Amino acid sequence: MKLEGKVALITGAGSGMGRATSLLFAREGAKIAAVDLNEKSAVETVHQIERAGGKAIAIGADVSKEEDASRMVETTMKQFGTLNVAFNNAGIEGESAYIGKMTSEQFDRVISINLRGVFLGMHVQLPRMVEAGGGGSIINQASIAGMVAVRGGAAYCAAKAGVIAMTRVAALEYARYNIRVNCICPGGIETEMAKRIRRGAEPDPKAVARISMLNRMGEPEEIANMALFLASNDSSFATGAPFVVDGGWTIS
């Protein structure tokens, strides 16, 4: 197993890519701290892990709040004794609006969760990994929206571009401690977020064809597989990089 004996903290673990990653990491031998704003959803993820024979704890936390970010890491350390892997995955889509019509409140909400939340996660995780002395891997959830423009997505695009930049800075600063920091840039993934954006409608084949050269939406498990690569020793020479998993969106 690729993560045997490791401890992984995963935010946004109650659904979508976070849940898929939690389940995969547990199957690969990691103990999981499943963090979500909706603690009931995190508990359900833990139940699924435990039914499969894994070990996990659920933590309710708002990643945009410094005290919650600190508590989720300290709770993980208290329960499992260390922290080897962190997947800062929690995020929201926010409200779509052109810049001239987007309110500052709408902008701030997306930035606070999608960018500040990643910063606060690393702000607490990195020192604890340094103290442990065994290195580690941090994976941040970015997006191809941090690389290309999306109409109505000024806040989301800005946040995800910031995550990519911040990932590079963290990788540069902490390589001396054998801590690798990378980010994933998903394209169109079939999650609850995607369904909310479509307002519950089925994927439009023409729209899917425009954003995926493979003519399909990606699955949360495909992002989980990339996260496993970055968490494991398979990616031991990779740091400071955005890993694009987008079905070809950014080459079209």
One Martini backbone bead per residue (centre of mass of N, CA, C, O) as a GRO file, in nm:
protein
  252
    1MET     BB    1   0.098   0.036   0.020
    2LYS     BB    2   0.142   0.385  -0.031
    3LEU     BB    3   0.027   0.483   0.289
    4GLU     BB    4   0.165   0.334   0.501
    5GLY     BB    5   0.152   0.499   0.816
    6LYS     BB    6  -0.010   0.741   0.739
    7VAL     BB    7  -0.119   1.088   0.773
    8ALA     BB    8  -0.434   1.240   0.665
    9LEU     BB    9  -0.550   1.560   0.568
   10ILE     BB   10  -0.897   1.641   0.465
   11THR     BB   11  -1.066   1.872   0.295
   12GLY     BB   12  -1.378   1.831   0.190
   13ALA     BB   13  -1.463   1.514   0.286
   14GLY     BB   14  -1.796   1.498   0.243
   15SER     BB   15  -1.732   1.519  -0.077
   16GLY     BB   16  -1.637   1.427  -0.367
   17MET     BB   17  -1.303   1.460  -0.389
   18GLY     BB   18  -1.260   1.429  -0.083
   19ARG     BB   19  -1.395   1.155  -0.045
   20ALA     BB   20  -1.244   0.994  -0.259
   21THR     BB   21  -0.966   1.043  -0.125
   22SER     BB   22  -1.019   0.924   0.150
   23LEU     BB   23  -1.082   0.635   0.054
   24LEU     BB   24  -0.816   0.584  -0.095
   25PHE     BB   25  -0.612   0.640   0.130
   26ALA     BB   26  -0.722   0.421   0.318
   27ARG     BB   27  -0.668   0.181   0.122
   28GLU     BB   28  -0.346   0.277   0.134
   29GLY     BB   29  -0.310   0.311   0.480
   30ALA     BB   30  -0.435   0.563   0.587
   31LYS     BB   31  -0.498   0.802   0.816
   32ILE     BB   32  -0.801   0.996   0.868
   33ALA     BB   33  -0.879   1.347   0.843
   34ALA     BB   34  -1.211   1.451   0.820
   35VAL     BB   35  -1.295   1.761   0.672
   36ASP     BB   36  -1.590   1.970   0.744
   37LEU     BB   37  -1.842   2.188   0.767
   38ASN     BB   38  -2.006   1.922   0.742
   39GLU     BB   39  -1.995   1.691   0.981
   40LYS     BB   40  -2.190   1.471   0.878
   41SER     BB   41  -2.030   1.417   0.618
   42ALA     BB   42  -1.768   1.333   0.757
   43VAL     BB   43  -1.891   1.094   0.912
   44GLU     BB   44  -1.970   0.932   0.660
   45THR     BB   45  -1.686   0.893   0.559
   46VAL     BB   46  -1.586   0.741   0.807
   47HIS     BB   47  -1.783   0.504   0.785
   48GLN     BB   48  -1.677   0.404   0.513
   49ILE     BB   49  -1.391   0.348   0.610
   50GLU     BB   50  -1.461   0.153   0.846
   51ARG     BB   51  -1.616  -0.061   0.674
   52ALA     BB   52  -1.324  -0.113   0.517
   53GLY     BB   53  -1.097  -0.102   0.772
   54GLY     BB   54  -1.040   0.181   0.856
   55LYS     BB   55  -0.900   0.500   0.972
   56ALA     BB   56  -1.098   0.768   1.134
   57ILE     BB   57  -1.183   1.120   1.151
   58ALA     BB   58  -1.406   1.380   1.246
   59ILE     BB   59  -1.414   1.734   1.133
   60GLY     BB   60  -1.541   2.039   1.216
   61ALA     BB   61  -1.477   2.306   0.969
   62ASP     BB   62  -1.362   2.639   0.894
   63VAL     BB   63  -1.109   2.728   0.678
   64SER     BB   64  -1.143   3.056   0.714
   65LYS     BB   65  -1.063   2.991   1.014
   66GLU     BB   66  -0.802   2.996   1.222
   67GLU     BB   67  -0.907   2.822   1.461
   68ASP     BB   68  -0.994   2.581   1.281
   69ALA     BB   69  -0.726   2.518   1.147
   70SER     BB   70  -0.580   2.456   1.410
   71ARG     BB   71  -0.773   2.235   1.521
   72MET     BB   72  -0.748   2.024   1.294
   73VAL     BB   73  -0.446   1.970   1.342
   74GLU     BB   74  -0.442   1.914   1.648
   75THR     BB   75  -0.640   1.677   1.639
   76THR     BB   76  -0.471   1.498   1.458
   77MET     BB   77  -0.220   1.485   1.641
   78LYS     BB   78  -0.361   1.371   1.894
   79GLN     BB   79  -0.475   1.108   1.756
   80PHE     BB   80  -0.199   1.025   1.555
   81GLY     BB   81   0.092   1.205   1.615
   82THR     BB   82   0.075   1.312   1.309
   83LEU     BB   83   0.182   1.464   0.978
   84ASN     BB   84   0.216   1.385   0.621
   85VAL     BB   85  -0.069   1.474   0.489
   86ALA     BB   86  -0.221   1.737   0.278
   87PHE     BB   87  -0.562   1.826   0.162
   88ASN     BB   88  -0.656   2.135   0.022
   89ASN     BB   89  -0.996   2.117  -0.095
   90ALA     BB   90  -1.174   2.324  -0.005
   91GLY     BB   91  -1.474   2.463  -0.173
   92ILE     BB   92  -1.626   2.714  -0.385
   93GLU     BB   93  -1.807   2.875  -0.646
   94GLY     BB   94  -2.009   3.075  -0.617
   95GLU     BB   95  -2.110   3.362  -0.778
   96SER     BB   96  -2.215   3.455  -1.090
   97ALA     BB   97  -2.036   3.751  -1.217
   98TYR     BB   98  -1.969   4.027  -1.332
   99ILE     BB   99  -1.761   4.261  -1.219
  100GLY     BB  100  -1.974   4.504  -1.228
  101LYS     BB  101  -2.185   4.301  -1.045
  102MET     BB  102  -2.001   4.222  -0.830
  103THR     BB  103  -1.975   4.185  -0.509
  104SER     BB  104  -1.772   4.210  -0.240
  105GLU     BB  105  -1.902   3.975  -0.088
  106GLN     BB  106  -1.871   3.763  -0.309
  107PHE     BB  107  -1.569   3.782  -0.336
  108ASP     BB  108  -1.480   3.733  -0.038
  109ARG     BB  109  -1.598   3.448   0.002
  110VAL     BB  110  -1.420   3.299  -0.203
  111ILE     BB  111  -1.144   3.389  -0.095
  112SER     BB  112  -1.172   3.283   0.201
  113ILE     BB  113  -1.186   2.977   0.112
  114ASN     BB  114  -0.999   2.923  -0.155
  115LEU     BB  115  -0.743   3.088  -0.028
  116ARG     BB  116  -0.732   3.133   0.277
  117GLY     BB  117  -0.778   2.831   0.345
  118VAL     BB  118  -0.503   2.739   0.231
  119PHE     BB  119  -0.322   2.917   0.394
  120LEU     BB  120  -0.412   2.822   0.678
  121GLY     BB  121  -0.338   2.533   0.643
  122MET     BB  122  -0.031   2.574   0.590
  123HIS     BB  123   0.031   2.753   0.839
  124VAL     BB  124  -0.004   2.488   1.024
  125GLN     BB  125   0.123   2.239   0.878
  126LEU     BB  126   0.422   2.309   0.827
  127PRO     BB  127   0.537   2.331   1.119
  128ARG     BB  128   0.460   2.038   1.200
  129MET     BB  129   0.639   1.901   0.986
  130VAL     BB  130   0.903   2.021   1.077
  131GLU     BB  131   0.898   1.911   1.369
  132ALA     BB  132   0.892   1.605   1.285
  133GLY     BB  133   1.124   1.560   1.040
  134GLY     BB  134   0.982   1.375   0.779
  135GLY     BB  135   0.830   1.542   0.614
  136GLY     BB  136   0.611   1.587   0.316
  137SER     BB  137   0.267   1.639   0.179
  138ILE     BB  138   0.119   1.899  -0.016
  139ILE     BB  139  -0.221   1.952  -0.134
  140ASN     BB  140  -0.374   2.166  -0.366
  141GLN     BB  141  -0.679   2.310  -0.471
  142ALA     BB  142  -0.730   2.404  -0.775
  143SER     BB  143  -0.752   2.518  -1.124
  144ILE     BB  144  -0.809   2.600  -1.450
  145ALA     BB  145  -0.920   2.884  -1.350
  146GLY     BB  146  -0.608   2.971  -1.289
  147MET     BB  147  -0.541   2.971  -1.628
  148VAL     BB  148  -0.829   3.057  -1.717
  149ALA     BB  149  -1.103   3.212  -1.838
  150VAL     BB  150  -1.422   3.291  -1.666
  151ARG     BB  151  -1.722   3.385  -1.693
  152GLY     BB  152  -1.808   3.513  -1.374
  153GLY     BB  153  -1.503   3.420  -1.228
  154ALA     BB  154  -1.316   3.621  -1.074
  155ALA     BB  155  -1.289   3.498  -0.790
  156TYR     BB  156  -1.220   3.207  -0.862
  157CYS     BB  157  -0.975   3.264  -1.043
  158ALA     BB  158  -0.811   3.423  -0.835
  159ALA     BB  159  -0.792   3.203  -0.621
  160LYS     BB  160  -0.660   2.977  -0.800
  161ALA     BB  161  -0.413   3.141  -0.882
  162GLY     BB  162  -0.318   3.179  -0.590
  163VAL     BB  163  -0.269   2.881  -0.528
  164ILE     BB  164  -0.048   2.835  -0.732
  165ALA     BB  165   0.147   3.051  -0.624
  166MET     BB  166   0.158   2.949  -0.325
  167THR     BB  167   0.269   2.671  -0.387
  168ARG     BB  168   0.542   2.766  -0.496
  169VAL     BB  169   0.638   2.912  -0.245
  170ALA     BB  170   0.624   2.673  -0.047
  171ALA     BB  171   0.819   2.491  -0.200
  172LEU     BB  172   1.062   2.682  -0.177
  173GLU     BB  173   1.067   2.711   0.143
  174TYR     BB  174   1.034   2.367   0.217
  175ALA     BB  175   1.247   2.179   0.077
  176ARG     BB  176   1.464   2.159   0.313
  177TYR     BB  177   1.235   1.961   0.470
  178ASN     BB  178   1.099   1.758   0.270
  179ILE     BB  179   0.861   1.939   0.151
  180ARG     BB  180   0.593   1.893  -0.057
  181VAL     BB  181   0.431   2.122  -0.306
  182ASN     BB  182   0.114   2.087  -0.462
  183CYS     BB  183  -0.121   2.101  -0.742
  184ILE     BB  184  -0.456   2.082  -0.858
  185CYS     BB  185  -0.617   2.102  -1.199
  186PRO     BB  186  -0.923   2.088  -1.261
  187GLY     BB  187  -1.189   2.042  -1.444
  188GLY     BB  188  -1.463   1.873  -1.538
  189ILE     BB  189  -1.637   1.762  -1.254
  190GLU     BB  190  -1.860   1.522  -1.116
  191THR     BB  191  -2.026   1.713  -0.888
  192GLU     BB  192  -2.215   1.895  -0.680
  193MET     BB  193  -2.113   2.158  -0.796
  194ALA     BB  194  -2.181   2.103  -1.091
  195LYS     BB  195  -2.485   2.064  -1.038
  196ARG     BB  196  -2.537   2.348  -0.931
  197ILE     BB  197  -2.450   2.502  -1.186
  198ARG     BB  198  -2.682   2.332  -1.354
  199ARG     BB  199  -2.937   2.299  -1.173
  200GLY     BB  200  -2.961   1.963  -1.212
  201ALA     BB  201  -2.877   1.913  -1.481
  202GLU     BB  202  -2.775   1.759  -1.739
  203PRO     BB  203  -2.528   1.717  -1.937
  204ASP     BB  204  -2.418   1.892  -2.209
  205PRO     BB  205  -2.268   1.767  -2.481
  206LYS     BB  206  -2.168   2.036  -2.605
  207ALA     BB  207  -2.034   2.149  -2.350
  208VAL     BB  208  -1.845   1.912  -2.297
  209ALA     BB  209  -1.692   1.931  -2.572
  210ARG     BB  210  -1.563   2.217  -2.501
  211ILE     BB  211  -1.408   2.101  -2.214
  212SER     BB  212  -1.359   1.805  -2.362
  213MET     BB  213  -1.170   1.589  -2.559
  214LEU     BB  214  -1.324   1.323  -2.422
  215ASN     BB  215  -1.639   1.369  -2.395
  216ARG     BB  216  -1.627   1.418  -2.069
  217MET     BB  217  -1.654   1.388  -1.750
  218GLY     BB  218  -1.509   1.382  -1.463
  219GLU     BB  219  -1.400   1.201  -1.182
  220PRO     BB  220  -1.323   1.206  -0.853
  221GLU     BB  221  -1.125   0.957  -0.873
  222GLU     BB  222  -0.922   1.101  -1.068
  223ILE     BB  223  -0.824   1.302  -0.852
  224ALA     BB  224  -0.744   1.099  -0.637
  225ASN     BB  225  -0.515   0.970  -0.802
  226MET     BB  226  -0.342   1.224  -0.808
  227ALA     BB  227  -0.318   1.261  -0.503
  228LEU     BB  228  -0.173   0.995  -0.453
  229PHE     BB  229   0.077   1.056  -0.614
  230LEU     BB  230   0.152   1.316  -0.440
  231ALA     BB  231   0.159   1.160  -0.156
  232SER     BB  232   0.362   0.976  -0.269
  233ASN     BB  233   0.671   0.839  -0.379
  234ASP     BB  234   0.607   0.866  -0.687
  235SER     BB  235   0.657   1.206  -0.635
  236SER     BB  236   0.956   1.274  -0.513
  237PHE     BB  237   1.034   1.503  -0.765
  238ALA     BB  238   0.772   1.676  -0.688
  239THR     BB  239   0.750   2.043  -0.694
  240GLY     BB  240   0.566   2.334  -0.755
  241ALA     BB  241   0.312   2.202  -0.915
  242PRO     BB  242   0.072   2.192  -1.171
  243PHE     BB  243  -0.184   1.945  -1.203
  244VAL     BB  244  -0.346   1.854  -1.491
  245VAL     BB  245  -0.713   1.753  -1.490
  246ASP     BB  246  -0.911   1.819  -1.801
  247GLY     BB  247  -0.953   1.664  -2.081
  248GLY     BB  248  -0.822   1.922  -2.258
  249TRP     BB  249  -0.917   2.214  -2.211
  250THR     BB  250  -0.624   2.380  -2.230
  251ILE     BB  251  -0.583   2.287  -2.555
  252SER     BB  252  -0.841   2.431  -2.710
   0.00000   0.00000   0.00000
